[in-house]
Amino acid sequence: MSPREAQCIQQCPVTSEFNPVCGSDGQEYSNPGRLDCARGCGRGVTLARSGPCPRIPVTDAPAG
């Protein structure tokens, strides 16, 4: 994310509602408004799914 995009997103007026959504960039946004703000600030992101982004479990490599 560029500094300009980060500043734009920080200044975007959105609610503090916690209703997480997952963006196509793999980033979790606290609510749909935050995702819309990121899109409006130049991030080429779309809604991947409602709810949190899936977590990939970390597993140990098999000994061998």
C-alpha distances in whole Angstrom, upper triangle without the diagonal:
4,7,8,6,7,10,11,10,12,15,15,19,19,22,22,23,23,23,20,18,17,14,14,11,13,11,14,14,17,19,19,18,15,14,15,14,10,12,13,10,10,8,11,12,15,18,19,21,22,22,20,19,21,22,22,25,25,29,31,32,35,38,39
4,5,5,6,9,10,11,12,14,16,19,20,23,23,25,25,25,23,22,20,17,18,15,17,15,18,17,20,21,21,20,17,16,17,15,12,13,14,10,10,9,13,14,18,20,22,24,26,26,24,22,25,25,26,29,29,32,34,35,39,41,42
4,5,5,6,9,10,11,12,14,18,19,22,22,25,25,26,24,23,22,19,20,17,19,17,19,18,20,22,22,20,17,17,18,15,13,15,15,11,12,12,15,17,20,23,24,26,27,27,25,24,27,27,28,31,31,34,36,37,41,43,45
4,5,5,6,9,10,11,12,16,18,21,22,25,25,25,24,23,22,19,20,18,20,18,20,18,20,21,21,19,16,16,16,13,11,13,12,8,9,11,14,16,19,22,24,26,27,27,26,25,28,29,30,33,33,37,39,40,43,46,47
4,5,5,6,9,10,11,14,16,19,20,22,22,22,20,19,18,16,17,14,17,14,16,15,17,18,17,15,13,13,13,10,8,10,9,6,7,7,11,12,16,18,20,22,23,24,22,21,25,25,27,30,31,34,36,38,41,44,45
4,5,5,6,9,10,14,15,17,18,20,20,21,19,18,18,16,17,15,17,14,15,13,15,17,17,15,12,13,14,11,9,12,12,8,10,10,14,14,17,19,21,22,23,23,21,20,24,24,26,29,29,33,35,36,40,42,44
4,5,5,6,9,12,14,17,18,20,21,22,21,21,21,19,21,18,20,17,18,16,17,18,18,16,13,15,15,11,10,13,12,9,11,12,16,17,20,21,24,25,25,25,24,24,27,27,29,32,32,36,38,40,44,46,48
4,6,5,6,10,12,16,17,19,20,21,20,19,20,17,19,18,20,17,17,15,16,17,16,13,11,12,12,8,8,10,9,6,9,10,14,15,17,19,22,23,23,24,23,23,27,28,30,33,33,37,39,41,45,47,49
4,5,5,9,10,13,14,16,17,17,16,16,16,14,17,15,17,14,14,11,12,13,13,11,8,9,10,6,6,9,9,6,10,10,13,13,15,16,19,20,20,20,19,20,23,24,27,29,30,34,37,38,42,45,47
4,6,8,10,12,13,15,16,18,17,18,18,17,20,18,19,16,15,13,13,14,15,12,9,12,13,9,9,13,12,10,13,13,17,16,19,19,22,23,22,22,21,21,25,25,28,30,31,35,37,39,43,45,48
4,6,9,12,13,16,18,19,19,20,21,19,22,21,22,19,18,15,15,15,16,13,11,13,13,9,11,14,12,10,14,15,18,18,20,21,24,25,24,24,23,24,28,29,31,34,35,39,41,43,47,49,51
4,6,10,12,14,16,17,17,17,18,17,20,19,20,17,17,13,13,13,13,9,8,11,10,6,9,11,9,9,12,13,16,16,17,18,21,22,21,21,21,22,26,27,30,33,34,38,41,43,46,49,51
4,7,10,12,15,16,17,17,20,19,22,22,23,19,18,14,13,12,12,9,9,12,11,8,11,14,12,12,16,17,19,18,19,19,22,22,21,21,22,23,27,28,31,34,36,40,42,44,48,51,53
4,7,9,11,12,13,14,17,17,20,20,21,17,15,12,10,9,9,6,7,10,10,8,11,13,12,13,17,17,19,17,17,17,20,20,18,18,18,20,24,26,29,31,33,37,40,42,46,48,51
4,5,9,10,12,14,17,18,21,22,22,18,16,12,10,8,10,7,8,12,12,11,14,16,16,17,20,20,22,19,19,18,21,20,17,17,18,20,24,25,29,31,33,37,40,42,45,48,51
4,6,9,11,14,17,18,22,22,21,17,15,11,8,8,11,9,9,13,14,13,15,18,18,19,22,21,23,20,20,19,21,20,17,16,16,19,22,23,27,29,31,34,37,40,43,46,49
4,6,9,12,15,17,21,21,20,17,14,11,7,7,9,9,10,13,14,14,16,18,19,20,23,21,23,20,19,17,19,17,14,13,14,17,20,22,26,27,30,33,37,39,42,45,48
4,6,9,13,15,19,19,18,15,11,9,5,6,9,10,10,12,15,15,16,19,20,21,23,21,22,19,18,16,17,15,12,10,11,14,17,18,22,24,26,30,33,36,38,41,44
4,7,10,13,17,18,16,14,10,8,6,5,7,10,10,11,13,15,16,17,19,20,22,20,21,17,16,13,14,12,8,7,9,12,15,17,21,23,26,29,32,35,38,41,43
4,7,10,13,14,12,10,7,6,4,5,7,10,9,9,12,14,14,16,18,19,20,18,18,15,14,11,12,9,7,5,5,8,12,14,17,20,22,26,29,31,34,37,40
4,7,10,11,10,9,6,5,7,6,6,10,9,8,11,13,12,13,16,17,18,15,15,12,10,7,8,6,5,5,5,7,10,13,16,19,22,25,29,31,34,37,39
4,7,8,6,6,5,6,9,9,9,12,11,8,12,14,12,13,16,17,17,14,13,10,9,6,6,5,6,6,6,5,8,11,14,17,20,23,26,28,31,34,37
4,5,5,5,6,7,11,10,9,12,10,7,10,12,10,10,14,14,14,10,10,6,6,5,5,7,9,10,9,8,11,13,16,19,21,25,28,29,32,35,37
4,5,7,9,11,14,14,13,15,13,10,12,14,12,11,15,15,14,10,9,6,5,6,5,8,11,13,12,10,12,14,16,19,21,24,27,28,31,35,36
4,5,9,10,14,15,14,16,13,11,13,14,11,11,15,14,13,9,8,6,8,9,8,11,14,14,13,10,12,14,15,19,20,23,26,27,30,33,35
4,7,10,13,14,14,16,14,12,15,16,13,14,17,17,16,12,12,9,10,10,8,10,12,12,10,7,9,10,11,15,17,20,23,24,27,30,32
4,6,10,12,12,14,11,9,13,13,11,12,16,15,15,11,12,9,11,10,10,11,12,12,9,7,10,11,13,16,18,21,24,26,29,32,34
4,7,9,10,12,10,9,12,13,11,13,16,16,17,14,14,11,12,10,10,10,10,9,6,6,9,11,14,16,18,22,25,27,30,33,36
4,5,7,9,6,6,10,10,9,11,14,14,15,13,14,11,11,10,11,11,10,9,8,9,13,14,17,20,22,26,29,31,34,37,40
4,7,8,6,8,11,11,12,14,16,16,18,16,17,14,14,12,14,13,11,9,9,11,14,16,19,21,24,27,30,33,36,39,42
4,5,6,7,9,10,11,13,15,16,18,16,17,14,13,11,13,12,9,9,10,12,16,18,21,24,26,30,33,35,38,41,44
4,5,5,6,9,10,11,12,14,16,14,15,12,10,8,11,10,9,10,11,13,17,19,22,25,28,31,35,37,40,43,45
4,5,5,6,9,10,10,12,15,14,15,13,12,11,14,14,12,13,15,16,20,22,25,28,30,34,37,39,42,45,48
4,5,5,6,9,10,10,13,11,13,11,11,11,14,14,13,13,13,15,18,20,23,26,28,32,35,37,40,43,45
4,5,5,6,9,10,11,9,10,8,8,8,11,11,11,12,12,13,17,19,21,25,27,30,33,35,38,41,44
4,5,5,6,9,10,10,10,9,8,9,13,14,13,15,16,16,20,22,25,28,30,34,37,39,42,45,47
4,5,5,6,9,9,11,10,11,12,15,17,16,17,17,18,22,24,26,29,31,35,38,39,43,46,48
4,5,5,7,6,8,7,9,11,14,16,16,17,16,16,20,22,24,27,28,32,35,36,40,43,45
4,5,5,5,6,6,7,10,13,15,16,18,18,17,21,23,25,28,30,34,36,38,41,44,46
4,5,7,9,9,11,13,17,19,19,21,21,21,24,26,29,32,33,37,40,41,44,47,49
4,6,9,10,13,15,18,20,21,22,22,21,25,26,28,31,33,36,39,40,43,46,48
4,6,9,12,15,17,20,21,23,22,21,24,26,27,31,32,35,38,39,42,45,46
4,5,9,12,14,17,18,20,19,17,21,22,24,27,28,32,34,35,38,41,43
4,7,10,12,16,18,19,19,17,20,22,23,27,28,31,34,35,38,41,42
4,7,9,12,14,16,15,14,17,19,20,24,26,29,32,33,36,39,41
4,6,9,11,14,14,13,16,19,21,24,26,29,33,34,37,40,42
4,6,7,10,11,11,14,17,19,22,25,28,31,33,36,39,41
4,7,9,10,9,11,14,16,19,22,25,28,29,32,36,38
4,6,8,8,10,13,16,19,22,25,28,30,32,36,38
4,7,8,11,14,17,20,23,26,30,32,34,38,40
4,7,9,12,15,18,21,24,27,30,32,36,38
4,6,9,12,15,17,21,24,27,29,32,35
4,6,9,12,15,18,22,24,27,30,32
4,6,9,13,15,19,21,23,27,29
4,6,9,12,16,18,21,24,27
4,6,9,13,15,17,21,23
4,6,10,12,15,18,21
4,7,9,12,15,18
4,6,9,12,15
4,6,9,12
4,6,9
4,6
4
